Amino acid sequence: MGLPGVSQMSDLVFISRRSPVYGRRGMVATSQPLAVAAGLDVLAAGGNAADAAVATAAALNVTEPTSTGIGGDCFALYYEAATGHVTALNGSGRAPAALTLDRLAREGFGAALPPFHAHTITVPGACAGWCDLVERHGRLAMSRVLTPAIRLAEEGFPVAPITAHFWARGVERQLRNALGGLELTIAGRAPHAGEIFRNPGLARTLRIVAEGGKLAFYQGNIARDIAAAVQASGGVLDEQDLAEHRSTWEEAISTTYRGIRLWECPPNGQGLTALLALNILEAFDLRGLDPLSPERLHLQIEALRIAFADTRWFVADPAVSPAPLDALLSKDYAAERRKLIDPRRATINPIHGSPTGGSNTVYLTVVDGEGNACSFINSNYAGFGTGIVPSGRGFTLQNRGHNFSLEPNHPNALAPRKRPYHTIIPALATREIPKQPSRMDPSAPQTGEILYASFGVMGGFMQPQGHVQVFSALVDDAETPQAALDRARFCITGLDSLSQQDDVEGVALEEGIPAATSAVLQEMGHSVSLVSGMERAMFGRGQVILRDAVTGVLTGGSDPRADGCAMCL
């Protein structure tokens, strides 16, 4: 998700009520029930949160190719119950070595690349990310972890209704005109809801990875086919670009909000946006305001606008343009930025600060019976990405490079072997260990912090906005995971370009937000639009699992804007 220019969507034809899900032995939550079942299958086989997360991600590649796949990127946060330590996995790929701004200028590209051009293809980082997560934190062999996804691809699966809707859109936007795109259709059309879809090409690809690991993807026949498809479509990515790819393990970044610590992946991801916004919001009494009141939404919108002003400038590949994270995340810096908020008027397009010192996506979360947690996100960026399918491989190649700036002096300017600004972000939250941990929860670490929640909200530039809104509902309002996800959301629009000078920001309000709130926000100077039906997809699809610090009871919720669910062992 995340790219402009989508066609008008039809209305939702069903309304349902979901209760929170409770369990103790393990839980999986994501946007497709069959993918949830894949994760639970691996947990039941003795796997832990890392194994189940990768099994779920691979199954989502089969059941929701409209959003994700092995041809995209991934990020993960992993909480290790035994130590209380949080680690961050960056599974994003880099631009081809031969792709330069000079080359794009010679080829006649102006301010931005077309969204589905082959030049937007960066090295797919997902496969390496899957393998590296299992290798470092998992217990099972990749052959076992990928078994459920391989079975789904070979035997076929009934397509879920919301997925079918976006599949049809993707056929028209990408697959019909992209090299190999018709491989992911049934005689040139999208599968209907309830129709069986089989993907033998993806099954073969996953079997090769199951047997040969990540090297079998980044070297050899698969790499050759990827490079051939890109170059035949006008791109320059080659086999050497693939062979040189590496995931990176990084220190997660965090801030505290009302005594709860929120963890995000560091740049090149945009998780910093949520942390900056929460630092600003912490000084306001949100608990004393109705959750859908204009006063509360105004404060949240303004805090996020200020946060985006910083991150859309400072977030880039840290190997090239490192952000001053310590200064940006300081409470003193938040106090200064907070002064920009007028409680009565909107401030459109604030300028990034100067601290001193130093799209389409799937989200899933797993907590196992020992208290280990994996917050995981995988994405093609814009639905099917470019729509380009390497011959016979059953997956599309992402268009993540569309997020590069073509302004030479921008920190996120395109350059060879550089990672772009990344929208996909998982989240974790921890809190201090209770002074008298119950004997009912022997897995509680003796040092560090104990897991509070593993959660995320997918959807382009909506993601940090979703993190702030869902996290506030959990912490400020003590909502259950399901109630927090059910709550109507806002989305700041006009963020798809990283050129702040050209953006025209508005605020989309989801159906369920009172008309009186919309009217007052309009009076404050916000450019408000109302969104209903299937177009509510712009507000993202979230998943939440909370863990009780004393009993170890898990409470899960799954977003009603998707086809998925939360389930437990």
ABEGO torsion letter per residue (X at the ends): XGBBGBBBBBBBABBBBBBBBBBAAEBBBBABAAAAAAAAAAAAAGBBAAAAAAAAAAAAAAABAAABEAABBBBBBBBBAAAGBBBBBBABBBBBAABBAAAAAAAGBBABBBAABAAABBBBAAAAAAAAAAAAABABBAAAAAAAAAAAAAAEBBBBAAAAAAAAAAAAAAAAABBGAAAABBGGBBBBBGBBBBBAAAAAAAAAAAAAEAAAAABEAAAAAAAAAAAAAGBABBAAAAAABBBBBBBBBBBBBGGBBBBBBBOABAAAAAAAAAAAAAABBAAABBAABAAAAAAAAAAAAAAAAAAAAABBBAAABBBBAAAAABAAAAAAAAAABBAABBBBGBBBBBBBEXXBBBBBBBBBAAGBBBBBBBBAGBEAEAGBBBBGAGBBBBAAAAABBABAABAABBBBGBBBBBABBBBBBBBBBBABBBAABAABBABEBBBABBBBBBGEAAAAAAAAAAAAAAAAAGBBAAAAAABBBBBBBGAABABAAABBBBBBBBBGBBAAAAAAAAAAGBBBBBBBEAAAAAAEBBBBBBBBAAAGBBBBBBBAABABBBBBX
